[in-house]
Structures are given as C-alpha cells and as structure tokens.
C-alpha cells in the first residue's frame, strides 16, 4: 500500500479558484475541507487548460460534494425521524412538569406579603411560621415533580438510544428519503453532463478527425514489373483462350456436306434407312498431305 497521498493538496490551486469564483457554498468547516480536497483531486486529474475548463472543474467538485452531503443525509434520515419522535416526548414531559410546578406555587403563594395589616407581633410570628411550613411543603412537592419528570426523561432517553423501529415510523421517513433520491438523481445527472462537456471541449470533433487522419498510413502508387515466369504463364493462358475462341467460331465439317438422299428425318427425329445410301465423296486432303515424300 502506498504511503503517499493520491491527491496532492496544492494551496495555490485553491487560491486561484477562490479569486475567480469566490467562497464555496458550504456550511461547516468540515465540508469546506472536503470541498478543497475534491477540488484539488479533480484539478490534478483534469489539468484544465483555459477558463472554460476551470469553470467545469469547479462545477464538478461542487456536485461531488453535494452528492456526498445528500448520501449522508439519507443515511441519517431514519435516525433523525426516530430521534424527533422521542424529542417531542421529552418536550411534552418538560412542559407538563413546569405546568404542575406553577400550580403548586400558586397554591401555596409563599412569595406574597410576609406580615399582616395589623401590627401584632404574635400574629406576625405565626404567619411567618406558617409561610415557612408552606414553603417547605411546596419545595417538597416541587422536588417530587422534578424527580418524576427526570425519571420519565431517562426512560425516553433510553428508548431514544435503542435500535430504530423502522416499521413504526415508516410513514414519517419514506417521503424524506424519496425526496433525497430525487435530488441525488439530479446531482448525478449534473455530474455526467459536466464530464461530457469536459470531454467535448477538450477532445472535440476536429481533434478526433485529426487523430484518425494521423493514424492513416500514407503510401505512393508504383507499377511493379512481373517476373519472366509470370509473363510466360500469362502468355500461355492467353494463347489457350484464343484457340478456344477460334474452335468455337469455325464451321462444322459435318455441316459442309449435305445429308445423303437415303437418310431422311421425320418430324419425330427418326431416320429412314430403306433407300440405299449414296456414295459420299472422300474429304479433300490438305496441301501438306498431298506432298508425299519421295523414296
């Protein structure tokens, strides 16, 4: 396993993008650091040449960060719905405890006047003792209410940390996940479009045609002289074809002589042999055959 990071973090790249495009649209410092890492990674892979490619690199890094954010939210949406259910119960318990304590305070009214209108020391002393007793009772009841509320809150917190019951809160998280899926599909589409634009801008039709033309092997036409054997074979073949054509064009020897009178043909192609055949003159000999050698 390599000990060196795959993506080289270059502060000058971040400064250049910040100067051109301003601060990124992130919410936390953690997201900002992730965005910087993604921007450096995309920059090292693409190595943009020109301002248009720089804008496409910035769009691609932002969409990658956006996809990561949506995936994290989708993973936490069920836990969030689960927690919201118990947080609502916690708020209801706290509000109920405060309401009960307000009733207890109003019942004892220990924060009213501490003396009577008549200035009787004995009566004032009894009234002060009575207030102290009521305050003690009130504090005791308030403590009981707080203890009961805290006990219920502890049970709710324990249930909150338990495994999620997805079936019980299915109708609360399914709509949120579907909306997140729609946004994820939109972000993925934007990423594919940005990559396609980068490819088309860098390797357009003209450059692809030039690349195909460079791959074609150039050559020149030259007439090659056939060897003697091939010329002889071609001559023999042409002579044979000439002789065949001459034989086909010569008239048939049989056609030069008329049929004998004794041979008659019927319409059905039969021959009548009743009449004796006439003598047929011998064929003429050629001049070369007439000259016989002398002994």
C-alpha atoms as one frame of an Amber mdcrd trajectory, in Angstrom:
protein
   0.000   0.000   0.000   1.346   3.400  -0.979   2.302   5.749   1.839   1.960
   8.833  -0.348  -1.392  10.572  -0.820  -3.049  10.021  -4.179  -4.254  13.634
  -4.389  -1.672  16.357  -3.940  -3.024  19.262  -1.921  -1.949  22.498  -3.606
  -2.905  25.770  -1.837  -2.177  27.792  -4.966  -4.974  25.974  -6.806  -7.458
  26.826  -4.052  -6.328  30.453  -4.028  -6.803  30.669  -7.798 -10.335  29.251
  -7.639 -11.241  31.444  -4.654 -10.032  34.524  -6.545 -12.133  33.672  -9.593
 -15.271  32.112  -8.111 -15.359  33.363  -4.515 -16.032  31.368  -1.368 -17.657
  27.943  -1.881 -21.270  27.345  -0.828 -20.587  25.155   2.212 -21.956  25.332
   5.746 -19.339  23.846   8.069 -15.559  23.789   8.260 -15.586  20.027   7.714
 -17.491  20.417   4.446 -15.101  23.190   3.403 -12.095  20.918   3.876 -13.788
  18.105   1.944 -14.575  20.532  -0.886 -10.949  21.672  -1.041  -9.731  18.080
  -1.239 -12.187  17.258  -4.018 -11.258  20.394  -5.952  -7.568  19.534  -5.797
  -8.292  15.952  -6.857 -10.372  16.970  -9.867  -7.800  19.592 -10.836  -4.956
  17.044 -10.763  -6.944  14.584 -12.887  -8.299  17.022 -15.475  -5.444  19.577
 -15.568  -7.690  22.272 -17.045  -6.432  24.388 -19.915  -8.409  27.594 -20.177
 -11.083  29.369 -18.203 -13.966  27.246 -19.512 -12.340  24.073 -18.226 -11.704
  25.782 -14.876 -15.429  26.545 -14.542 -16.311  22.947 -15.399 -13.822  21.667
 -12.808 -15.383  23.911 -10.154 -18.892  22.683 -11.061 -17.753  19.069 -10.925
 -16.154  19.468  -7.477 -19.272  21.161  -6.096 -21.583  18.442  -7.461 -19.375
  15.738  -5.982 -19.577  17.465  -2.589 -23.338  17.858  -2.978 -23.741  14.144
  -3.708 -21.712  13.288  -0.613 -23.903  15.559   1.521 -27.119  14.013   0.234
 -25.868  10.499   0.851 -25.004  11.411   4.435 -28.435  12.905   4.981 -30.126
   9.848   3.545 -28.172   7.638   5.932 -29.276   9.776   8.907 -32.868  10.462
   7.929 -34.307   7.419   9.726 -32.314   8.125  12.866 -33.452  11.727  12.697
 -37.124  10.713  12.440 -36.598   8.287  15.317 -34.975  10.986  17.449 -37.624
  13.561  16.606 -40.289  11.250  17.962 -38.627  10.985  21.385 -37.531  14.616
  21.446 -41.152  15.550  21.065 -41.986  13.352  24.047 -39.208  14.984  26.059
 -40.580  18.455  25.341 -44.051  17.346  26.372 -42.753  15.921  29.676 -40.807
  19.094  30.494 -43.802  21.295  29.702 -46.073  19.125  31.844 -43.655  19.332
  34.771 -43.444  23.124  34.528 -47.222  23.368  34.450 -47.577  21.250  37.592
 -44.957  23.291  39.422 -46.726  26.514  38.549 -49.921  25.135  40.102 -48.070
  24.191  43.276 -46.514  27.653  43.596 -49.879  29.317  43.059 -51.455  27.050
  45.698 -49.033  27.943  48.493 -48.309  31.534  47.447 -45.215  31.811  49.621
 -43.960  34.848  47.760 -46.796  37.082  48.970 -46.657  39.592  51.874 -44.860
  38.294  54.967 -46.845  40.418  57.527 -50.474  41.244  58.293 -52.032  44.673
  58.075 -52.327  44.752  61.843 -49.028  45.092  63.517 -49.383  42.321  66.055
 -46.036  40.674  66.804 -47.623  37.374  67.824 -49.768  37.204  64.727 -46.861
  38.129  62.504 -44.784  35.388  64.103 -47.462  32.784  63.497 -47.847  33.971
  59.927 -44.106  33.716  59.323 -44.054  30.187  60.742 -46.975  29.250  58.512
 -45.171  30.630  55.463 -42.084  28.600  56.302 -44.155  25.433  56.623 -45.926
  26.094  53.318 -42.654  26.828  51.609 -41.212  23.555  52.873 -44.252  21.664
  51.623 -44.067  23.463  48.280 -40.381  22.690  47.870 -41.030  19.059  48.707
 -43.763  18.809  46.057 -41.610  20.620  43.523 -38.788  18.186  44.202 -41.147
  15.264  43.723 -42.346  16.697  40.427 -38.763  17.183  39.265 -37.809  13.658
  40.272 -40.798  12.187  38.475 -40.089  14.235  35.359 -36.422  13.251  35.351
 -37.329   9.583  35.700 -39.639   9.791  32.688 -36.997  11.680  30.720 -34.441
   8.970  31.478 -36.792   6.311  30.124 -37.375   8.355  26.990 -33.630   8.834
  26.507 -33.064   5.098  26.851 -35.717   4.386  24.243 -34.162   7.060  22.021
 -30.785   5.321  22.062 -32.349   1.917  21.318 -32.392   0.433  17.776 -34.660
   2.180  15.314 -38.119   0.781  14.790 -38.408   1.492  11.057 -41.873  -0.013
  10.750 -43.338   2.201  13.451 -42.122   5.409  11.785 -42.226   4.240   8.158
 -44.740   6.899   7.092 -42.501   9.605   8.541 -39.179   8.803   6.823 -40.209
   7.317   3.450 -41.221  10.684   1.969 -37.960  12.298   3.044 -35.862   9.528
   1.515 -37.750   9.757  -1.779 -37.086  13.492  -1.980 -33.400  12.880  -1.258
 -33.297  10.225  -4.006 -34.738  12.718  -6.472 -32.065  15.252  -5.579 -29.357
  12.577  -5.851 -30.560  11.678  -9.345 -30.397  15.343 -10.335 -26.856  15.708
  -8.961 -25.700  12.535 -10.748 -27.154  13.887 -13.985 -25.272  17.152 -13.496
 -22.031  15.237 -12.916 -22.469  13.247 -16.139 -23.271  16.415 -18.081 -20.190
  18.190 -16.700 -17.930  15.258 -17.591 -19.409  15.144 -21.084 -18.831  18.867
 -21.558 -15.232  18.492 -20.435 -14.689  15.668 -22.898 -16.347  17.526 -25.766
 -14.430  20.720 -25.053 -11.056  19.035 -24.836 -11.477  16.311 -27.479 -13.954
  17.751 -29.944 -14.866  16.512 -33.403 -11.996  18.326 -35.118  -9.340  16.857
 -32.864 -10.820  13.386 -33.223 -10.767  13.681 -37.004  -7.148  14.827 -36.912
  -6.295  11.880 -34.727  -7.907   9.476 -37.190  -6.041  11.150 -40.076  -2.745
  10.812 -38.246  -3.323   7.107 -37.765  -3.785   6.505 -41.550  -0.612   5.150
 -43.204   0.433   7.219 -46.270   1.624   5.383 -49.429   2.535   6.024 -53.107
   1.381   4.053 -56.190   4.135   2.225 -58.079   3.840  -0.238 -61.014   5.684
  -3.491 -60.331   7.181  -5.408 -63.345   6.033  -9.049 -63.423   8.774 -11.751
 -63.479   9.504 -13.818 -66.616   7.739 -16.919 -65.324   4.568 -14.962 -64.650
   4.776 -13.432 -68.150   5.125 -16.913 -69.717   2.186 -18.235 -67.751   0.114
 -15.240 -68.802   1.101 -15.805 -72.461   0.115 -19.486 -72.357  -3.159 -18.663
 -70.753  -3.944 -16.024 -73.391  -2.993 -18.450 -76.223  -5.260 -21.118 -74.830
  -8.150 -18.727 -74.600  -7.544 -17.595 -78.240  -7.517 -21.208 -79.536 -10.728
 -21.993 -77.728 -12.457 -18.994 -79.200 -11.205 -19.950 -82.744 -12.510 -23.503
 -82.439 -15.872 -22.232 -81.391 -16.089 -19.884 -84.351 -15.024 -22.419 -87.134
 -17.943 -24.028 -89.070 -18.541 -27.667 -88.511 -17.075 -30.070 -91.092 -20.201
 -32.109 -90.989 -22.231 -29.080 -91.883 -20.279 -28.662 -95.190 -21.579 -31.938
 -96.625 -25.262 -32.440 -97.357 -27.069 -35.372 -95.898 -27.401 -38.413 -98.143
 -30.588 -38.804-100.048 -31.229 -42.114 -98.419 -31.251 -40.532 -94.997 -34.441
 -38.783 -94.217 -35.566 -37.341 -90.982 -39.064 -37.361 -89.753 -40.622 -34.788
 -87.557 -40.081 -37.068 -84.577 -36.311 -37.262 -85.240 -36.345 -40.878 -86.719
 -34.152 -41.829 -89.711 -35.444 -43.778 -92.764 -32.865 -46.367 -93.934 -34.925
 -48.088 -96.727 -33.118 -46.322 -99.586 -29.504 -47.366-100.066 -27.038 -44.763
 -99.089 -25.304 -42.839-101.851 -21.561 -42.787-102.067 -20.030 -39.980-100.219
 -17.015 -38.335-101.817 -13.875 -38.531 -99.706 -12.813 -35.423 -97.957 -10.255
 -33.222 -99.597  -6.779 -33.565 -98.268  -4.705 -30.618 -97.266  -1.753 -29.479
 -99.419   0.678 -30.749 -96.827  -0.773 -34.257 -97.055  -0.723 -34.284-100.910
   3.026 -33.785-100.991   4.324 -37.218-100.049   7.986 -37.769 -99.543   9.889
 -39.489-102.351  11.588 -42.775-101.623
